[in-house]
Amino acid sequence: MGDAGIVALGKALEMSRSLRRVVLDDNGMTLVGLRALAAAMGVNRSVTELPMPLLDLSRMLSSDEADKVFAVVATLEDKLRRNQRL
């Protein structure tokens, strides 16, 4: 899927009002895709379950951008908690 697929998924998530669960991992996502996913979750209000993509995250954390990855993951978790309260 890669980042391009994650960006496309993000656009769909921004419009979705019924999708509740998104499961994705081992898709070759980088920090670019993770940021796109977090941005989409900033708009989406229906997704309440999004398990962290551990395989993709482990690859990202082995880079020199680990602090940025942690910050985006924290944003994603905040958006999920917001949606769970709605």
DSSP file (Angstrom, degrees, kcal/mol; ACC not computed):
  #  RESIDUE AA STRUCTURE BP1 BP2  ACC     N-H-->O    O-->H-N    N-H-->O    O-->H-N    TCO  KAPPA ALPHA  PHI   PSI    X-CA   Y-CA   Z-CA
    1    1 A M     >        0   0    0      0, 0.0     4,-1.6     0, 0.0     3,-0.2   0.000 360.0 360.0 360.0 -49.3    0.0    0.0    0.0
    2    2 A G  H  >  -     0   0    0     25,-3.3     4,-1.8     1,-0.2    27,-0.2  -0.002 360.0 -50.9  66.4-176.6    2.8    2.4    1.0
    3    3 A D  H  > S+     0   0    0     25,-0.4     4,-2.7     1,-0.2     5,-0.2   0.859 135.7  59.1 -64.1 -36.1    2.3    6.0    1.8
    4    4 A A  H  > S+     0   0    0      1,-0.2     4,-2.0     2,-0.2    -1,-0.2   0.905 107.7  46.6 -61.6 -40.3    0.2    6.7   -1.3
    5    5 A G  H  X S+     0   0    0     -4,-1.6     4,-2.6     2,-0.2    -1,-0.2   0.874 111.6  50.8 -67.8 -37.5   -2.3    4.1   -0.3
    6    6 A I  H  X S+     0   0    0     -4,-1.8     4,-2.6     2,-0.2    -2,-0.2   0.894 108.8  51.7 -67.6 -39.4   -2.4    5.5    3.3
    7    7 A V  H  X S+     0   0    0     -4,-2.7     4,-1.9     2,-0.2    -2,-0.2   0.924 111.4  47.7 -61.6 -43.7   -3.0    9.0    1.9
    8    8 A A  H  X S+     0   0    0     -4,-2.0     4,-1.8     1,-0.2    -2,-0.2   0.917 111.6  49.9 -63.6 -42.9   -5.9    7.6   -0.2
    9    9 A L  H  X S+     0   0    0     -4,-2.6     4,-2.6     1,-0.2    -2,-0.2   0.904 107.4  55.9 -60.1 -41.2   -7.3    5.8    2.8
   10   10 A G  H  X S+     0   0    0     -4,-2.6     4,-2.0     1,-0.2    -1,-0.2   0.891 104.3  52.1 -59.3 -40.9   -7.0    9.0    4.8
   11   11 A K  H  X S+     0   0    0     -4,-1.9     4,-0.8     1,-0.2    -1,-0.2   0.894 110.9  48.0 -63.8 -38.5   -9.2   10.9    2.2
   12   12 A A  H >X S+     0   0    0     -4,-1.8     4,-1.5     1,-0.2     3,-0.7   0.897 109.3  53.4 -67.3 -39.6  -11.8    8.2    2.5
   13   13 A L  H 3< S+     0   0    0     -4,-2.6    33,-0.2     1,-0.2    -2,-0.2   0.858 101.6  59.7 -63.5 -34.6  -11.6    8.3    6.3
   14   14 A E  H 3< S+     0   0    0     -4,-2.0    -1,-0.2     1,-0.2    -2,-0.2   0.815 113.2  37.8 -63.3 -28.8  -12.2   12.1    6.2
   15   15 A M  H << S+     0   0    0     -4,-0.8    -1,-0.2    -3,-0.7    -2,-0.2   0.664  93.9 104.7 -95.0 -19.0  -15.6   11.5    4.4
   16   16 A S     <  +     0   0    0     -4,-1.5    29,-0.5     1,-0.1    30,-0.4  -0.403  33.0 169.4 -72.2 136.1  -16.7    8.3    6.3
   17   17 A R  S    S+     0   0    0     -2,-0.1    -1,-0.1    27,-0.1    -4,-0.0   0.326  79.3  40.8-118.9   1.2  -19.4    8.6    8.9
   18   18 A S  S    S+     0   0    0     29,-0.0     2,-0.2     0, 0.0    -2,-0.1   0.613  78.3 107.6-125.2 -19.0  -19.9    4.9    9.5
   19   19 A L        +     0   0    0      1,-0.2     3,-0.1    -6,-0.1    27,-0.0  -0.467  35.6 172.6 -67.2 128.1  -16.6    3.2    9.5
   20   20 A R        +     0   0    0      1,-0.3    28,-2.4    -2,-0.2    29,-2.0   0.723  58.1  38.8-108.1 -29.5  -15.8    2.1   13.1
   21   21 A R  B     -a   49   0A   0     26,-0.2     2,-0.4    27,-0.2    -1,-0.3  -0.985  53.2-176.2-133.7 133.8  -12.6    0.0   12.8
   22   22 A V        -     0   0    0     27,-2.4     2,-0.5    -2,-0.4    -3,-0.0  -0.993   5.1-175.2-128.7 123.9   -9.5    0.3   10.7
   23   23 A V        +     0   0    0     -2,-0.4     2,-0.3    27,-0.2    29,-0.1  -0.975  18.0 149.3-121.3 119.2   -6.8   -2.4   10.8
   24   24 A L        +     0   0    0     -2,-0.5     2,-0.3    27,-0.5     3,-0.1  -0.988   4.7 144.7-149.1 140.5   -3.6   -1.9    8.8
   25   25 A D        +     0   0    0     -2,-0.3    29,-0.1    28,-0.1    -2,-0.0  -0.961  57.1  33.7-167.0 158.5   -0.1   -3.0    9.3
   26   26 A D  S    S+     0   0    0     -2,-0.3    -1,-0.1     1,-0.1    28,-0.0   0.900  73.6 128.9  56.8  45.3    2.9   -4.1    7.3
   27   27 A N  S    S-     0   0    0    -26,-0.1   -25,-3.3    26,-0.1   -22,-0.1   0.219  83.0-102.8-111.8  11.8    2.0   -1.8    4.5
   28   28 A G        +     0   0    0      1,-0.2   -25,-0.4   -27,-0.2     2,-0.2   0.781  61.9 169.3  72.0  26.0    5.3    0.0    4.0
   29   29 A M        -     0   0    0    -27,-0.2    -1,-0.2   -26,-0.1     2,-0.2  -0.490  11.7-172.0 -72.5 138.9    4.0    3.1    5.8
   30   30 A T     >  -     0   0    0     -2,-0.2     4,-2.4    29,-0.1     3,-0.2  -0.513  48.3 -78.8-113.9-172.2    6.5    5.8    6.7
   31   31 A L  H  > S+     0   0    0      1,-0.2     4,-2.4     2,-0.2     5,-0.2   0.827 129.7  60.6 -59.7 -31.7    6.2    8.9    8.8
   32   32 A V  H  > S+     0   0    0      2,-0.2     4,-1.9     1,-0.2    -1,-0.2   0.941 108.7  41.6 -60.7 -48.2    4.6   10.6    5.8
   33   33 A G  H  > S+     0   0    0      2,-0.2     4,-2.5    -3,-0.2    -2,-0.2   0.880 112.6  54.2 -67.4 -38.7    1.8    8.0    5.8
   34   34 A L  H  X S+     0   0    0     -4,-2.4     4,-2.3     1,-0.2    -2,-0.2   0.906 109.1  48.6 -62.9 -41.2    1.5    8.1    9.5
   35   35 A R  H  X S+     0   0    0     -4,-2.4     4,-2.5     2,-0.2    -1,-0.2   0.896 110.2  51.4 -65.1 -39.5    1.1   11.9    9.5
   36   36 A A  H  X S+     0   0    0     -4,-1.9     4,-2.3     2,-0.2    -2,-0.2   0.904 110.3  49.4 -63.5 -40.6   -1.6   11.6    6.7
   37   37 A L  H  X S+     0   0    0     -4,-2.5     4,-2.2     2,-0.2    -2,-0.2   0.915 111.3  48.8 -64.1 -43.3   -3.5    9.0    8.8
   38   38 A A  H  X S+     0   0    0     -4,-2.3     4,-1.0     2,-0.2    -2,-0.2   0.895 110.5  51.2 -64.2 -39.8   -3.3   11.3   11.9
   39   39 A A  H  X S+     0   0    0     -4,-2.5     4,-0.6     1,-0.2     3,-0.5   0.914 110.0  49.5 -63.8 -41.9   -4.5   14.3    9.8
   40   40 A A  H >X S+     0   0    0     -4,-2.3     4,-2.6     1,-0.2     3,-1.2   0.887 107.4  54.3 -64.0 -38.7   -7.5   12.2    8.5
   41   41 A M  H 3< S+     0   0    0     -4,-2.2    -1,-0.2     1,-0.3    -2,-0.2   0.718  96.6  67.0 -69.7 -18.8   -8.4   11.2   12.1
   42   42 A G  H 3< S+     0   0    0     -4,-1.0    -1,-0.3    -3,-0.5    -2,-0.2   0.782 113.0  31.7 -66.4 -26.2   -8.4   14.8   12.9
   43   43 A V  H << S+     0   0    0     -3,-1.2    -2,-0.2    -4,-0.6    -1,-0.2   0.802 102.9  88.0 -97.2 -40.1  -11.5   15.1   10.7
   44   44 A N     <  +     0   0    0     -4,-2.6   -30,-0.1     1,-0.1   -27,-0.1  -0.344  43.1 175.6 -67.3 139.6  -13.0   11.6   11.1
   45   45 A R        +     0   0    0    -29,-0.5    -1,-0.1   -31,-0.1    41,-0.1   0.353  69.4  61.8-121.2   1.1  -15.5   11.2   14.0
   46   46 A S  S    S+     0   0    0    -30,-0.4     2,-0.4   -33,-0.2   -29,-0.1   0.782  73.5  92.5-102.5 -29.7  -16.6    7.6   13.5
   47   47 A V        +     0   0    0      1,-0.2   -27,-0.2   -31,-0.2   -26,-0.2  -0.524  36.7 161.9 -73.0 122.2  -13.5    5.4   13.8
   48   48 A T        +     0   0    0    -28,-2.4     2,-0.4    -2,-0.4   -27,-0.2   0.488  62.1  53.8-115.4 -10.2  -13.1    4.2   17.4
   49   49 A E  B     +a   21   0A   0    -29,-2.0   -27,-2.4     2,-0.1    -1,-0.2  -0.981  49.8 148.3-131.6 121.8  -10.7    1.3   16.8
   50   50 A L        -     0   0    0     -2,-0.4   -27,-0.2   -29,-0.2    30,-0.1  -0.655  33.5-149.2-149.5  86.2   -7.4    1.6   15.0
   51   51 A P        -     0   0    0      0, 0.0   -27,-0.5     0, 0.0    -2,-0.1  -0.318  34.8-100.5 -57.8 137.8   -4.8   -0.8   16.4
   52   52 A M        -     0   0    0      1,-0.1     2,-1.8   -29,-0.1     3,-0.1  -0.362  31.4-116.9 -61.8 135.8   -1.3    0.8   16.0
   53   53 A P     >  -     0   0    0      0, 0.0     4,-3.0     0, 0.0     5,-0.2  -0.534  38.8-178.2 -76.5  84.8    0.5   -0.6   13.0
   54   54 A L  H  > S+     0   0    0     -2,-1.8     4,-2.6     1,-0.2     5,-0.2   0.835  73.6  50.4 -61.4 -39.5    3.3   -2.2   15.0
   55   55 A L  H  > S+     0   0    0      2,-0.2     4,-1.5     1,-0.2    -1,-0.2   0.937 115.3  43.1 -66.0 -44.3    5.4   -3.6   12.1
   56   56 A D  H  > S+     0   0    0      1,-0.2     4,-2.1     2,-0.2    -2,-0.2   0.922 114.8  50.7 -65.2 -43.0    5.4   -0.3   10.3
   57   57 A L  H  X S+     0   0    0     -4,-3.0     4,-2.8     1,-0.2    -2,-0.2   0.888 105.2  56.2 -62.5 -39.1    6.0    1.6   13.6
   58   58 A S  H  X S+     0   0    0     -4,-2.6     4,-0.7    -5,-0.2    -1,-0.2   0.884 108.4  48.0 -63.0 -36.3    9.0   -0.6   14.4
   59   59 A R  H >< S+     0   0    0     -4,-1.5     3,-0.6     1,-0.2    -1,-0.2   0.916 112.9  48.4 -67.6 -41.5   10.6    0.2   11.1
   60   60 A M  H >< S+     0   0    0     -4,-2.1     3,-1.7     1,-0.2     5,-0.5   0.884 107.0  56.0 -65.1 -37.9   10.0    4.0   11.7
   61   61 A L  H 3< S+     0   0    0     -4,-2.8    -1,-0.2     1,-0.3     5,-0.2   0.679  96.3  64.8 -71.6 -16.3   11.3    3.8   15.2
   62   62 A S  T << S+     0   0    0     -4,-0.7    -1,-0.3    -3,-0.6    -2,-0.2   0.484  94.0  79.7 -83.2  -0.8   14.6    2.4   13.9
   63   63 A S  S X  S-     0   0    0     -3,-1.7     3,-0.7    -4,-0.1    -3,-0.0  -0.331  99.6-101.1 -93.8-178.8   15.2    5.7   12.1
   64   64 A D  T 3  S+     0   0    0      1,-0.2     3,-0.2    -2,-0.1    -3,-0.1   0.304 111.9  73.4 -85.6  10.8   16.5    9.0   13.4
   65   65 A E  T 3>  +     0   0    0     -5,-0.5     4,-2.1     1,-0.2     3,-0.5   0.045  53.9 123.4-109.9  24.5   12.9   10.3   13.5
   66   66 A A  H <> S+     0   0    0     -3,-0.7     4,-2.6     1,-0.2     5,-0.2   0.867  72.1  55.0 -56.5 -40.7   11.6    8.3   16.5
   67   67 A D  H  > S+     0   0    0      1,-0.2     4,-1.8    -3,-0.2    -1,-0.2   0.897 108.8  48.3 -61.1 -39.6   10.6   11.5   18.4
   68   68 A K  H  > S+     0   0    0     -3,-0.5     4,-2.1     2,-0.2    -1,-0.2   0.887 110.1  52.3 -66.7 -39.4    8.4   12.6   15.5
   69   69 A V  H  X S+     0   0    0     -4,-2.1     4,-2.6     1,-0.2    -2,-0.2   0.937 108.7  49.9 -62.1 -47.1    6.9    9.1   15.3
   70   70 A F  H  X S+     0   0    0     -4,-2.6     4,-2.2     1,-0.2    -1,-0.2   0.887 109.7  52.1 -59.4 -39.2    6.0    9.2   19.0
   71   71 A A  H  X S+     0   0    0     -4,-1.8     4,-1.7     2,-0.2    -1,-0.2   0.906 111.2  45.7 -65.4 -41.3    4.4   12.6   18.6
   72   72 A V  H  X S+     0   0    0     -4,-2.1     4,-2.6     2,-0.2    -2,-0.2   0.897 111.0  52.8 -69.8 -39.5    2.2   11.5   15.7
   73   73 A V  H  X S+     0   0    0     -4,-2.6     4,-2.6     1,-0.2    -2,-0.2   0.910 107.6  52.3 -61.2 -41.2    1.2    8.3   17.5
   74   74 A A  H  X S+     0   0    0     -4,-2.2     4,-2.1     2,-0.2    -1,-0.2   0.899 109.1  50.1 -62.0 -40.0    0.2   10.4   20.5
   75   75 A T  H  X S+     0   0    0     -4,-1.7     4,-2.2     2,-0.2    -2,-0.2   0.929 110.0  50.1 -62.5 -45.8   -2.0   12.5   18.2
   76   76 A L  H  X S+     0   0    0     -4,-2.6     4,-2.3     1,-0.2    -2,-0.2   0.929 110.4  49.8 -58.4 -45.6   -3.6    9.4   16.7
   77   77 A E  H  X S+     0   0    0     -4,-2.6     4,-2.4     1,-0.2    -1,-0.2   0.885 108.9  52.6 -62.8 -38.6   -4.4    8.1   20.2
   78   78 A D  H  X S+     0   0    0     -4,-2.1     4,-2.3     2,-0.2    -1,-0.2   0.917 109.8  48.5 -61.5 -43.4   -5.9   11.5   21.2
   79   79 A K  H  X S+     0   0    0     -4,-2.2     4,-2.3     2,-0.2    -2,-0.2   0.881 111.0  50.4 -66.6 -38.2   -8.2   11.4   18.1
   80   80 A L  H  X S+     0   0    0     -4,-2.3     4,-2.2     2,-0.2    -1,-0.2   0.923 110.2  49.4 -65.5 -43.4   -9.3    7.8   18.8
   81   81 A R  H  X S+     0   0    0     -4,-2.4     4,-1.4     2,-0.2    -2,-0.2   0.913 109.8  52.3 -61.6 -41.8  -10.1    8.7   22.5
   82   82 A R  H >X S+     0   0    0     -4,-2.3     4,-0.8     1,-0.2     3,-0.6   0.944 110.7  47.5 -57.7 -47.9  -12.1   11.7   21.3
   83   83 A N  H >< S+     0   0    0     -4,-2.3     3,-0.6     1,-0.2    -1,-0.2   0.857 107.1  56.5 -64.0 -35.0  -14.1    9.5   18.9
   84   84 A Q  H 3< S+     0   0    0     -4,-2.2    -1,-0.2     1,-0.2    -2,-0.2   0.790 105.9  51.7 -68.1 -26.3  -14.7    6.9   21.7
   85   85 A R  H <<        0   0    0     -4,-1.4    -1,-0.2    -3,-0.6    -2,-0.2   0.678 360.0 360.0 -82.8 -17.6  -16.3    9.6   23.8
   86   86 A L    <<        0   0    0     -4,-0.8    -1,-0.2    -3,-0.6    -2,-0.1   0.496 360.0 360.0 -71.5 360.0  -18.7   10.7   21.1
